[in-house]
Amino acid sequence: MTVRRRFLLAPSFARLIQHERGGLRHVEGFFPEQRDRSSWVRLEENKGLLILKTVGPDGEAEDKTDIPLAHAHALLDVCAGEIDYTRTTVPISEAHAFVDEILRPRVLHLVTMEFASEEEAGAFRPPEWFGPEVTADPRYTNQSLALHGFAEAPDIPLSDAALNSLIDTLENRFPVQARMASNKPKAKQLAVTRAKAQASAEVVQVNLDEIEQAMLREIENTLQKGKRE
């Protein structure tokens, strides 16, 4: 069983993360909703998946089956709704955060954490760069976004504490926890990363000053835009 917690994310934070770490494009097509199950097809670059999620007394369970790319494209054509997003994986201590920039049906930025149990999920304390939690809001599931869309993306407040928390995460610095090496993006990931790995495959070093300057510019632009509106 996989337990997920989902949070909103400031667009400027999502852009910085994707710029530093790259991303992998996903397209998901959902079939009409059913009472105790849902099914969808996922296209990940050169991979097709058919996914069935059922709800039982022990919670939710997902079964995934690999399918040929041609079948995946054919199924997407007959789905009731689609969602198109770029996903970036960011190590956080012993777990991973999945940062999604949703492109269709409308632009939205989310970060998802996955856990093996309710206990693990409940014990997780989100870093300050996470936005408000929307786990309990069904509007923010991929299925709902694909089938029903979303009227308006909420504004996420920015702060120095959140920025510093994000920089610490990108630098793989975690309070009272061991550092974790980050893997460089795969060759087939979207060409949105500027990280340059050394020939010996050493861990990519993030230039802290460049990150902070980039984020300060994003924050300033966001604040100025808010004043004009």
C-alpha positions, 0 to 999 in steps of 0.5 A: 500500500502506498500512502501519499501526501500532496502539497502546493508549490510556488511556481518560482520554486518549481521552476528553479528545481526543474532548472537544476535537476531536470524533469521527465515528461508524463501524460496520463489519460483517465477513464470515467470514474467508478465507485470503488476503482479508477483506471488510467494509462500513463505514457513516460517517454518510451514506456506505456503503463496501464494502471488500476487503483482499487479501494478495499478495507485495507486502503488503496492498492495500485496494479501496474501493467506494461503495455506497448507504446502503440497501445498506450497512444490508442488508449489516450485517444479514448480517455475521458480526460488527460493530464500532462506534466513534468516530474522532477525527483528531489531527495529528502533525507531517506525519501523522495519528493516528486515535484510536478509542473502540470501543463495541461489542463492548466498550469499548476505546481504540486509536490507529492511524498509517498510512504509505505504506511500511514504511520510514516506519512503521519510522522513526516514533517514537510520542509518550509519550501512546501506550500499548503497541504492539499492531500484531503482536497480531491480537486488536486488529484491527477484524476480530478484535474484530468476529468474536471480541470481546475478553475484557479491556481492559488497564490503561494506566499514566498519567504526567506525561510522557504527559500533557504529551506529549498536551497538546503534541500538542493544542497542535500543538507538535512537537519540531524540526518545524513547527506544523500547523493543526488543522481543526475538526470537521465539522458532522455529527461527533458533538456531543461537541466543545466547541471554538469556532472563531472567525468568521474560521475561525482555528485553535481554541486549546486552553486549556492550564490547563483541559486539564491540570486535566481530565486531572489529575482523570481520573488521580486518579479512575483511581488512586483506583478502582485503590486501591478495587479 
